[in-house]
């Protein structure tokens, strides 16, 4: 078997040339190679390197995918945060407009002493405020407490009668405003 035939049957050509060179173009290395023409073993090594280079995983697309995913996630987080703030603002606005229609206007004229017991939740306090004619409805008082995130502190408070729920909540949620607490 001729060296050129052996090389042609075992080599894979990956160069720019669509047609592999003929054995006469490669030259016969045993007789007299042409100057500047690589030997068949050099061509097969280069061909092997080219095949390995072709099969290496490319990391470029992975980096692009990670960056795009990070940008999308950050935009999604910003959108969720902005939506939450908008809905919270609407909820507070709705609570104050709902409580305004279900409650007395203004701070009131008369006065009454009102006691909040230790461990008492918002609902019983709201019901007792309605019975004492301090606020018009328990729902108005409860919605203002929930919208403001207030905590009712135990003690005896002096409230005006009749008053609005937004005016009563700050008094009942401030422990320093209860003169009956030691």
N, C-alpha and C positions, 0 to 999 in steps of 0.2 A: 504494500500500500504506500502510495506516495504521501509525503508530508502535507502537501497542499490538500489532498483529498481527505486525509485524516482531520486536518484543521477545519475544513469546510463542513464536515459531518458533525463535529463536536462544538463548534463555536456559535454563539448567538450574536448577531450584529445589531448594535444599538446606536450606531453613529448617525450622522445626518444623511448619509447616503442610503437611499432606499434599497439599493441592490448591493449585496456584498461584493467586494473585489474578487476578481478571479485569482487563482493561484499564481498566474504569471504576473499579476500586478503586485502581489505580496512579495514575490521573489522566493527563490529557493535558498533557504538559509544555509544548506549544506554546501551549495556550489558558490554562489556569489550574491549576497543580498545587495539590493540597491541602496545607495547612500540615502539616509533620512527615512527609510522605511523601517518600521519596528518589526522585530522578529515575531513569529506566531505565538510564542509563549508570552511576550509582552502584550500582544493583542488580547489573548485569552485572559490575562490578569486584569487588563483594563475593562474588558467585557464583564468579568466577575465583579469588579468594583462598581461598575455602572448598575448591574443588577442589584447589588446590595444597597446602593444608594436609592434605587427606585423603591425598595421594600421597607426602608426605614419609615417609622411613623412620623408624620409632620406635626409639630406642636403648635404651629401658627393658628390653625382654626380653633384649637382647644382654648387658647388664650382669648381669642375674640369672643367665643361663646361665654366664657366666664365673665368677661367684662360686660357684655351685653346683658347677661342675667343679673349681674349686680346693679346695673343701671335701672333695669326694669323693676327689680325688687325695691330699690330706694324710691323710685317714683310711686310705686304702689303704696309704700309706707307713708310717704308724704300725703298722698291722696286720702288714705284712711284717716290720718291725723286731722287733716283739714275737714273732712266730712264729719268726724266726731265732734270737733269744735263747733261746726255749724249746727249740727243737730242739738248739741247741748245748749247753745244760745237760743234756738227755737223753743226748746223745752222750758227754759227759764221764762222766756217771753210768754209762752202759752200758760204756764202756771200763774204768772202774775196777772194775765188778762182774765183767766178763768176765776181766780180768786177775787178779782176786782168786781166781777158781776155777781159773785156769790157771797160777798162780804159787805160789811158796813164801810162807808167812805170815811177817811180821816181818823184822827186819834181819839175822838170821843170827848165827853165832858165830865161825866161822873167818875167815881173811883171805887174800886173793890179790891180786897186782899184775896190773893189766889195762892194756894199751896200746891207745889209739885212734890210728890213723895219720892223717896229713893226707889229706884228700879222701875218706876212707872214709864210705860211706853207712850208714844205719841197719840195713839188712838184714844185711850181713856182720858188723857189730858184734853184732847180736842173736844170730846163729848162733854166734859165738865165745864169747859170754857163756853160752850153753847148754852148749857143749863144756867150758867152765871150771867148770860147775856153780854159776854165780852166780845165774842166773834159771832157772826151770823150762821156759818156752817162749819161742821167738823172737816169736811173735804177741803175747804179753802185753807184752813189752818194746816192740815196734814200736807197739802201740796206745797205750801210755802216752806215748811220745814224740810221736805224732801228736796225741793229745788235748790235751796241754799245749803243743804248738807249740814244743817244745824243739829246740835245736841241739846236736849232740855236738861237743865241742871236742877237738882232738888233744892227746895227752899220756899220761902213765903215771899211773894212779889206783890207790889201795888200796881194794878193795871187800871187804865181808864175804861169806862163803859159807856156806850158801845165803841169798839175800836176795830180797826182792820187787822186782818191776820198778819200782813207784812209789818205792822207796827208792834204787834204783840210778840212775834217770834224773837226779835233781838233782846227783848226784856227777859223772856223766859230762858234764853240760851246763854245769858251772861251771869255767871255765878257771883260776880261782884255787885250785881243789881238786886240781890236778894237780901233785904235787911234782916230777915228772920233766921238766917243761917249763921252759926258761930264759926 
